[in-house]
Amino acid sequence: MGNSINLKKTMLLAALLSLSSTTMANSVSQSDHFAPVATQKELQGRFWDISELDKAFISSAPQDMKDGTPVGELALHSKNQNVVMQFAQEVANKKHGDYTSMLISHQGKLVFESYFLRGRINLPHDQASAVKGYTSLLLGRAIQLGYLTMADLHKPLVSFLPQLDAKKFTQGAKNITLHKALIMSGGLQIPEDKTKELSRNQNEFSLKTLKKLKGQGFIQELLEHSQPITSESQRYRYGNYNPTLVMQVIDAVVPGGAEQFIKKELFNKLGITNFTWANAISGLPEGGWRASMTSRDMLKLAQLVKNNGKWQGEQLISQHYLNKAMQKLIRPVSDWIPKHYSYGYFWYQTDINVKGKNYNANIAWGGGGQRLIIIKELDLTVVITGYDREDTIFDQVAQRVVPAFI
């Protein structure tokens, strides 16, 4: 999906930030009041070609950009205020890795906004695997609109894909349900050579093969070549085509398909227009990666979750579904996932302990440092973007930022 940058919105943004046309064309203005803006040339080019900021932007009183994000001021006791500001300065100095933004919303308002390195207020940032969390929200939207039910989560996933040829399925294919796929336990066992074949670039496939893999044909290929689906194979295994399976069901049950559903029934509702969401070899939107959006728009999705699926009074995501999705349903077993993390429907959960009390955090997490962190009990959301290989900033947020709001 390629929803290009809205030129009029970018021009309005530039006007609001009082940037001259000369400055916009040649550089990013740095001031103590206005967040850095990417030029049209930078927006249309490669992310890695954008120069790093000469000076980090750190604000405890974000500007109202008329973008659907209410703003306020960071109003904490001076000690806590200093802790947050000092932490942001440490991030700016790369003490904690390579991060491009950190935004904090408290009590429904954006009260802290910062950009570092290549971060810009209007620049969509790669979301990596945080997209899995967004795919989960799409499913919740389909349930809210009646295209699926909570009971459907436990039905054979193939029952929603009528174009498949069941005679060619591997044994146990009907054991895969939406519930199992959402907790990364679909159980597919695809041979390594077939996995490599399916992961090739689109231009490496013959026209005949491309046609075969379009739409539900991709799922047909998986279910034909997988080893039998058993209780033993249906254990947590990160990725393993599970987000693809979920996106295929969404595409099959919603009118107009998944691509239009993303735009019309989720992003447009939130006022998110400055984004990209690439299609997979099947022609459907990717279920687990290859999307990008701005940090402020990430914050909208985090707020949607914090508000139990409501946005400006409208119930967008089924609250029943969200209650289930944010539970600790399974322990995600992987060497790179912290042992204290649990997993729901493509969302992580962990407890943040402050002075002997635990506060539950729901997290959408993408490699490099993309995080939506929601702590409902504190009416607090934190959004982070970056390109750090180690990506250990969550522990610092838990130790430094969260306690400041208690």
C-alpha positions as CSV (number, residue, x, y, z in Angstrom):
1,M,0.0,0.0,0.0
2,G,1.5,3.3,-0.9
3,N,-0.4,6.2,0.7
4,S,1.9,9.0,-0.2
5,I,2.7,12.1,1.8
6,N,-0.1,14.6,1.9
7,L,1.4,17.7,0.3
8,K,-1.2,20.1,1.5
9,K,-0.8,18.9,5.1
10,T,2.9,19.2,4.9
11,M,2.6,22.8,3.6
12,L,0.2,23.7,6.4
13,L,2.6,22.1,8.9
14,A,5.5,24.2,7.5
15,A,3.3,27.4,7.8
16,L,2.4,26.6,11.4
17,L,6.1,26.2,12.2
18,S,6.8,29.6,10.6
19,L,9.6,28.2,8.4
20,S,10.7,30.1,5.4
21,S,10.5,28.5,2.0
22,T,14.3,28.9,1.7
23,T,14.9,27.1,5.0
24,M,12.4,24.3,4.0
25,A,14.2,23.8,0.7
26,N,17.7,23.6,2.1
27,S,17.8,22.6,5.7
28,V,15.8,21.8,8.8
29,S,15.2,24.7,11.1
30,Q,16.3,24.3,14.7
31,S,14.7,26.4,17.4
32,D,13.7,26.0,21.0
33,H,10.0,26.1,20.1
34,F,9.4,24.3,16.8
35,A,10.0,20.6,16.1
36,P,12.3,19.8,13.2
37,V,10.5,19.2,9.9
38,A,11.7,17.2,6.9
39,T,11.7,19.0,3.6
40,Q,9.7,17.7,0.6
41,K,13.0,16.4,-0.9
42,E,13.8,14.5,2.3
43,L,10.3,13.1,2.5
44,Q,10.6,11.7,-1.1
45,G,14.1,10.4,-0.7
46,R,15.7,7.6,1.4
47,F,15.6,7.8,5.2
48,W,19.3,7.1,5.4
49,D,20.1,10.1,3.2
50,I,18.6,12.5,5.7
51,S,21.2,14.4,7.7
52,E,21.3,14.1,11.5
53,L,20.0,17.0,13.5
54,D,22.7,19.5,14.6
55,K,20.8,19.9,17.9
56,A,18.2,17.6,19.4
57,F,14.7,19.0,19.9
58,I,13.4,18.4,23.4
59,S,10.1,20.1,24.4
60,S,8.0,19.8,27.6
61,A,5.3,21.9,25.9
62,P,4.6,20.4,22.5
63,Q,2.9,22.6,19.8
64,D,-0.7,22.1,18.8
65,M,-0.4,21.0,15.2
66,K,-4.2,20.7,14.7
67,D,-3.6,17.0,13.8
68,G,-6.0,15.4,16.3
69,T,-3.4,15.1,19.0
70,P,-4.3,17.1,22.1
71,V,-1.3,18.8,23.7
72,G,-0.5,20.0,27.2
73,E,2.6,20.7,29.3
74,L,4.8,18.4,31.3
75,A,3.6,19.3,34.8
76,L,5.6,17.2,37.3
77,H,7.3,18.0,40.6
78,S,10.6,19.6,39.8
79,K,12.7,16.6,40.7
80,N,10.6,14.3,38.4
81,Q,10.6,16.9,35.7
82,N,14.4,17.1,35.8
83,V,14.6,13.3,35.6
84,V,12.6,13.2,32.4
85,M,14.5,16.1,30.8
86,Q,17.9,14.7,31.8
87,F,16.9,11.3,30.4
88,A,15.9,12.9,27.1
89,Q,19.3,14.7,27.0
90,E,21.1,11.4,27.5
91,V,19.2,9.9,24.6
92,A,20.2,12.9,22.5
93,N,23.8,12.3,23.5
94,K,23.4,8.6,22.3
95,K,24.1,7.3,25.8
96,H,21.4,4.7,25.4
97,G,21.7,4.0,21.7
98,D,20.5,5.3,18.4
99,Y,17.0,6.7,18.9
100,T,15.1,9.2,16.8
101,S,12.1,10.3,18.9
102,M,10.5,9.9,22.3
103,L,6.9,11.2,22.9
104,I,5.0,11.0,26.2
105,S,1.2,11.4,26.6
106,H,-0.2,11.8,30.1
107,Q,-3.9,12.0,31.0
108,G,-4.8,12.1,27.3
109,K,-2.5,14.9,26.2
110,L,0.9,15.0,24.5
111,V,3.1,16.6,27.2
112,F,6.6,15.8,26.0
113,E,8.0,15.6,22.5
114,S,11.6,15.0,21.4
115,Y,13.5,14.3,18.2
116,F,17.1,13.1,17.7
117,L,19.4,12.1,14.9
118,R,17.2,11.7,11.8
119,G,13.9,12.2,13.6
120,R,11.5,14.7,12.2
121,I,7.9,15.6,13.3
122,N,6.5,14.9,9.8
123,L,8.8,12.0,8.8
124,P,7.3,8.5,8.7
125,H,9.6,6.1,10.5
126,D,9.9,2.4,9.7
127,Q,7.8,0.4,12.2
128,A,9.4,-3.0,11.8
129,S,7.5,-5.6,13.8
130,A,5.3,-3.1,15.6
131,V,3.2,-3.6,12.5
132,K,2.1,-6.9,14.0
133,G,0.4,-5.0,16.8
134,Y,-1.4,-2.8,14.2
135,T,-2.6,-5.9,12.4
136,S,-4.1,-7.1,15.6
137,L,-6.0,-3.8,15.9
138,L,-7.3,-4.3,12.4
139,L,-8.7,-7.6,13.4
140,G,-10.3,-6.0,16.4
141,R,-11.8,-3.4,14.1
142,A,-13.3,-6.1,11.9
143,I,-14.9,-7.7,15.0
144,Q,-16.3,-4.3,16.1
145,L,-18.0,-3.9,12.7
146,G,-19.4,-7.5,12.8
147,Y,-17.3,-9.0,10.0
148,L,-16.0,-11.5,12.6
149,T,-17.0,-12.6,16.1
150,M,-14.9,-13.5,19.2
151,A,-16.1,-17.1,18.6
152,D,-14.5,-17.0,15.1
153,L,-11.1,-16.7,16.8
154,H,-11.3,-20.4,17.6
155,K,-12.6,-21.7,14.3
156,P,-10.3,-23.3,11.6
157,L,-8.6,-20.4,9.9
158,V,-9.1,-22.0,6.5
159,S,-12.9,-21.8,6.9
160,F,-12.6,-18.1,6.1
161,L,-10.6,-18.7,3.0
162,P,-13.0,-20.2,0.4
163,Q,-10.6,-20.1,-2.5
164,L,-8.3,-22.8,-1.0
165,D,-8.2,-26.4,-2.1
166,A,-8.6,-28.4,1.0
167,K,-7.7,-31.7,-0.7
168,K,-4.1,-30.6,-1.0
169,F,-3.7,-29.5,2.6
170,T,-1.1,-31.0,4.9
171,Q,-2.5,-33.1,7.8
172,G,-3.8,-31.0,10.6
173,A,-4.2,-27.8,8.6
174,K,-7.6,-27.2,10.3
175,N,-5.9,-27.0,13.7
176,I,-4.7,-23.5,12.8
177,T,-7.1,-20.9,14.2
178,L,-6.9,-17.1,14.4
179,H,-6.2,-17.5,18.2
180,K,-3.3,-19.8,17.5
181,A,-1.9,-17.5,14.8
182,L,-2.3,-14.4,17.0
183,I,-0.1,-15.9,19.7
184,M,2.5,-17.1,17.2
185,S,1.5,-20.7,17.5
186,G,0.0,-21.5,14.1
187,G,2.3,-24.5,13.9
188,L,3.4,-24.3,10.2
189,Q,6.6,-26.2,9.5
190,I,7.8,-25.0,6.1
191,P,11.0,-26.7,4.8
192,E,14.0,-24.4,4.6
193,D,14.2,-24.5,0.8
194,K,10.6,-23.5,0.4
195,T,11.0,-20.7,2.9
196,K,13.9,-19.3,1.0
197,E,11.9,-19.6,-2.3
198,L,8.9,-17.7,-0.8
199,S,11.1,-15.0,0.6
200,R,12.7,-14.0,-2.7
201,N,12.2,-10.5,-4.2
202,Q,9.2,-10.2,-6.4
203,N,11.2,-9.6,-9.6
204,E,12.9,-13.0,-9.1
205,F,9.6,-14.9,-9.6
206,S,8.3,-16.0,-12.9
207,L,5.0,-14.5,-14.0
208,K,3.4,-18.0,-13.7
209,T,4.6,-18.3,-10.0
210,L,3.6,-14.7,-9.2
211,K,0.1,-15.5,-10.4
212,K,0.0,-18.6,-8.3
213,L,1.0,-16.8,-5.2
214,K,-1.5,-14.0,-5.5
215,G,-4.3,-13.6,-2.9
216,Q,-5.1,-16.8,-1.1
217,G,-2.7,-18.7,-3.3
218,F,0.2,-17.9,-1.0
219,I,-1.6,-19.6,1.9
220,Q,-2.4,-22.6,-0.3
221,E,1.4,-22.9,-0.9
222,L,2.1,-22.8,2.8
223,L,-0.6,-25.4,3.7
224,E,0.5,-27.7,0.9
225,H,4.2,-27.7,1.8
226,S,4.1,-27.6,5.6
227,Q,4.9,-30.7,7.6
228,P,1.8,-31.9,9.5
229,I,0.3,-29.4,12.0
230,T,0.4,-31.1,15.4
231,S,0.0,-30.1,19.1
232,E,3.8,-30.3,19.2
233,S,4.3,-27.9,16.3
234,Q,1.7,-25.4,17.6
235,R,4.0,-23.8,20.1
236,Y,5.3,-20.2,20.2
237,R,7.5,-19.5,17.2
238,Y,8.1,-15.8,16.4
239,G,6.9,-14.8,12.9
240,N,6.5,-18.1,11.1
241,Y,3.9,-16.6,8.7
242,N,1.4,-16.1,11.6
243,P,0.8,-12.4,10.8
244,T,0.4,-13.3,7.1
245,L,-2.3,-15.8,8.1
246,V,-4.2,-13.2,10.1
247,M,-4.0,-10.5,7.3
248,Q,-5.3,-13.1,4.8
249,V,-8.4,-13.6,7.0
250,I,-9.0,-9.9,7.4
251,D,-8.7,-9.4,3.6
252,A,-11.2,-12.2,3.0
253,V,-13.9,-11.0,5.4
254,V,-14.0,-7.2,5.1
255,P,-15.6,-5.5,2.1
256,G,-13.1,-4.1,-0.4
257,G,-10.2,-6.0,1.1
258,A,-7.6,-5.3,3.7
259,E,-5.8,-2.4,1.9
260,Q,-8.9,-0.3,1.8
261,F,-10.0,-1.4,5.3
262,I,-6.7,-0.1,6.8
263,K,-7.3,3.3,5.2
264,K,-11.0,3.7,5.6
265,E,-11.8,1.9,8.9
266,L,-8.7,2.6,11.0
267,F,-6.2,5.2,9.8
268,N,-8.7,7.6,8.3
269,K,-10.7,7.5,11.6
270,L,-7.6,8.5,13.5
271,G,-6.5,11.2,10.9
272,I,-3.5,9.2,9.9
273,T,-2.6,10.0,6.3
274,N,1.1,10.3,6.3
275,F,2.1,6.7,6.1
276,T,3.1,3.8,3.9
277,W,2.2,0.1,4.2
278,A,3.8,-2.2,1.6
279,N,2.1,-5.2,0.0
280,A,3.4,-8.7,0.2
281,I,4.0,-11.1,-2.7
282,S,0.3,-12.1,-2.3
283,G,-0.7,-8.5,-3.1
284,L,-2.1,-8.0,0.4
285,P,-0.7,-5.6,3.0
286,E,2.2,-7.2,5.0
287,G,0.9,-8.5,8.3
288,G,4.1,-8.1,10.3
289,W,6.4,-5.4,8.9
290,R,7.1,-2.9,6.0
291,A,4.9,0.0,7.2
292,S,6.0,3.4,8.3
293,M,4.3,6.3,10.1
294,T,5.2,9.4,12.1
295,S,5.8,9.3,15.9
296,R,2.6,11.4,16.5
297,D,0.5,8.9,14.6
298,M,2.1,6.0,16.5
299,L,0.9,7.9,19.6
300,K,-2.7,7.9,18.3
301,L,-2.6,4.1,18.0
302,A,-1.2,3.9,21.5
303,Q,-4.0,6.2,22.8
304,L,-6.6,4.1,21.0
305,V,-5.4,1.1,23.0
306,K,-5.2,3.0,26.3
307,N,-8.8,4.2,25.8
308,N,-10.1,0.7,25.4
309,G,-10.6,1.0,21.6
310,K,-12.4,4.4,21.7
311,W,-11.4,7.4,19.7
312,Q,-13.2,10.7,20.1
313,G,-16.3,8.9,21.5
314,E,-16.5,6.3,18.8
315,Q,-15.7,2.6,19.6
316,L,-13.3,1.7,16.9
317,I,-11.9,-1.5,18.2
318,S,-13.9,-4.2,20.0
319,Q,-13.3,-3.7,23.7
320,H,-14.0,-7.4,24.3
321,Y,-11.3,-8.2,21.7
322,L,-8.8,-5.7,23.2
323,N,-9.3,-7.1,26.7
324,K,-8.3,-10.5,25.3
325,A,-5.5,-9.2,23.1
326,M,-3.7,-7.5,25.9
327,Q,-3.7,-10.4,28.3
328,K,-0.7,-12.6,29.2
329,L,-1.7,-15.5,27.0
330,I,1.6,-17.2,26.4
331,R,5.3,-16.9,27.3
332,P,7.2,-15.9,24.2
333,V,10.2,-18.2,24.1
334,S,13.1,-16.6,22.2
335,D,16.6,-15.7,23.3
336,W,16.2,-12.0,22.4
337,I,12.9,-11.6,24.2
338,P,13.2,-10.7,27.9
339,K,12.1,-13.5,30.2
340,H,9.7,-11.3,32.1
341,Y,7.7,-10.6,28.9
342,S,4.4,-12.2,28.1
343,Y,2.5,-12.2,24.8
344,G,-1.2,-11.7,23.9
345,Y,-2.5,-11.1,20.4
346,F,0.7,-9.7,18.7
347,W,1.2,-7.4,21.8
348,Y,3.7,-7.9,24.6
349,Q,3.0,-7.4,28.3
350,T,5.3,-6.9,31.2
351,D,5.1,-5.5,34.7
352,I,7.0,-2.4,35.7
353,N,7.9,-2.5,39.4
354,V,8.1,0.9,41.2
355,K,8.7,0.9,45.0
356,G,7.2,-2.6,45.4
357,K,4.1,-2.1,43.2
358,N,3.6,-3.5,39.7
359,Y,2.2,-1.5,36.8
360,N,1.2,-3.5,33.7
361,A,2.6,-2.3,30.4
362,N,1.3,-3.3,27.0
363,I,3.8,-3.0,24.2
364,A,3.9,-3.1,20.5
365,W,7.6,-3.7,19.7
366,G,9.5,-3.4,16.4
367,G,13.2,-4.1,15.9
368,G,15.6,-1.1,16.2
369,G,13.5,0.6,18.9
370,Q,10.0,1.1,17.7
371,R,7.8,0.9,20.8
372,L,4.3,1.9,21.8
373,I,4.2,1.6,25.6
374,I,0.8,1.8,27.3
375,I,0.3,1.9,31.1
376,K,-3.4,2.3,31.7
377,E,-3.2,2.6,35.4
378,L,-1.1,5.7,35.1
379,D,-3.0,7.1,32.0
380,L,0.4,7.1,30.4
381,T,1.7,6.3,26.9
382,V,5.2,6.5,25.6
383,V,6.3,6.2,22.0
384,I,9.9,5.6,20.9
385,T,11.5,5.2,17.5
386,G,15.0,4.4,16.6
387,Y,17.6,2.3,14.7
388,D,19.5,0.8,17.6
389,R,20.8,-2.8,17.2
390,E,20.8,-3.6,21.0
391,D,17.5,-1.8,21.7
392,T,17.6,-1.8,25.5
393,I,15.8,1.5,26.0
394,F,12.7,0.0,27.5
395,D,14.5,-0.8,30.7
396,Q,15.6,2.8,31.0
397,V,12.1,4.1,30.4
398,A,10.8,1.7,33.1
399,Q,13.4,2.9,35.6
400,R,13.5,6.6,34.8
401,V,10.4,7.8,33.0
402,V,7.6,5.8,34.4
403,P,8.3,6.5,38.1
404,A,8.2,10.2,37.4
405,F,4.5,9.9,36.7
406,I,3.7,8.1,40.0
